[in-house]
Amino acid sequence: MKYPIGIQDFRVLREGGYVYVDKTEHIHSILRSGKYFFLSRPRRFGKSLLLSTIKELYSGSRELFEGLWIDKHWDWAANRRPVVWLKFSSQGVRTLGLEPAIHNMLKEVAGSLGIELQETSFDRKFKELITKAGAQKKAVLLIDEYDKPIIDFLEDVPQAEANRDILKSFYSVLKDCDPYLELAFITGVSAFSKVSIFSDLNNLENISLSPSAYTLLGITQDELERYFSKQLAETDAEKVRLWYNGYAWGGTEKVYNPFSILRFFKDGNLFKNFWFETGTPTFLVKELKKHAYYDIANVVATANDLSNFDLRRLSPVTVLFQTGYLTIRNYEPRDLLYTLGYPNLEVRHSLQEILLNEYLDYPPQSALPRVVNLRNALQNKNLEEVIQVINAALAAIPYGHWRQENEHFFHALIHLTFSLLGVYIQSEVHTAKGRCDALVQTDKYIYAFEFKLDKSAAEALRQIEEKGYLSPWADSPKEKIAVGVNFSSKEKRVAEWEAADQSRGG
């Protein structure tokens, strides 16, 4: 089987004999429901391939759709139209500047359609392209990664705002182009500029959180079992689901990240952080640290939180959701509230590791060995080693961090370390009142950890016993161990710790 990893051209995919999960019935349903569409999805989710598929549909390339659902449901003659396809991902905006890049892009597209442009300003040139393309028969407009000139400059707010203003002028001509357009389909990573950039395009339908687009991109569980049954039979299907499934834009219907799952199969069923490795979110991680974010597993947000992207006041929750590091876990229509969480283990593990490194000012990848050492110590019931590992991590925190925000950095360290531990053995980090700070299960032991800052280990141990944190596992044959730990903010280390066997008392 040939896996279309990184292939964004539908023609190349089909002519090359690559596997294609047939989404054409879904595409057909959306195209028949309106005229102006906007869809945001994270990177590597197939947005470019979607537009390429639509382009080939309206170009009349029926041979590419042989055997697919839409072959016998598309009016190939009536729907053949000129296609204006703008791709902001390949225009050299950072090296050329946005305006020159737009001029080059319009020139290339016009040339492919046999159109000669006379206008000199980029906005009027864009309008001229559309009106000439749709003069005989209404044209189809496809815009891929409309927001890339802004997303790529989030660390340079003045430049991002300048690019946003240019794009607003550029897209403003669309309001007068309706007589020449049959369809407009715009995609991007985020919807943050929809109001400001497309303010004149009142009939633009944002389907990003619409049921019609829940599974338009990505691979559902049913699709995975239908198209990749042989591959699934050769691996741990449940582990695959935990690692790569879980993206949702309505809270119920979940999809796999296509890039990750295809790489997994191609690389011989190795569980790796494929999607995360294609783009380390350095800027985003620094924002999380700046806003004191570290526990982002269950975040409650409104619809406005998910789309309101202010360049001057970036909300980490908004950026995390739109870029794919958080997804919708649940939606309450009555309260119009969304619960967000990590989509899967791949994203959770990767983001928490790089965030822990950022908090500790570690170079990339250096926090993970400590977590593995912690796992080994717990599996061997070596609590002395557990404390040594924790102290080594604490010692790496720059002094200035402890002096300014000692409690915040202490909690971040504990949460991220034990949450990362959960990738290897069953570990939960609790923050709700009445639950222990960390619960860890190995093959032989169940640990309940309670951490205190500038108090006493005895107090921490007493809290575990009084609140019965280990009681739910009273019937388990595993040895149950309560561990109270007290940290000293002054000494930057574990000041004292106590452990008690609660296997009998629970």
Buried (B, 14 or more C-beta within 10 A) or exposed (E): EEBBBEBBBBBEBBEEEBEBBBBBEBBBEBBEEBBBBBBBBBBBBBBBBBBBBBBBBBBEBBEBBEEBBBBEEBEBEEBBBBBBBBBBEBBEBEEEBBBBBBBEBBBEBBEEBEBEBEEEEBBEBBBBBBBBBBEEEBBBBBBBBBBBBBBBBBEEEEBBBBBBEBBBBBBBBBEEBBEBBBBBBBBBBBBBBBEBBBBEBEEBBBBBBBEBBBBBBBBBBEBBEEBBEEBBEEBEBEEBBBBBBBBBBBBEBBBBBBBBBBBBBBEEBEBBBBBBEEEEBEEBBEBBBEEEBBBBBBBEBEEEBBBBBEBEEBBBBBBBBBBBBBBBBBBEEEEEBBBBBBBBBBBBBBBBBBBBBBBBEBEEEEBBEBBBBBBBBBBEBEBEBBBBBBBEBBEBBEEEBBEEEBEBBBBBBBBBBBBBBBBBBEBBBBEEEEBBBBBBBBEEBBBBBBBBBBBBBEEBBBBBBEBBBBEEBEEEEBBBBBBBBBBBBEEBBBBBBBBBEBBEEB
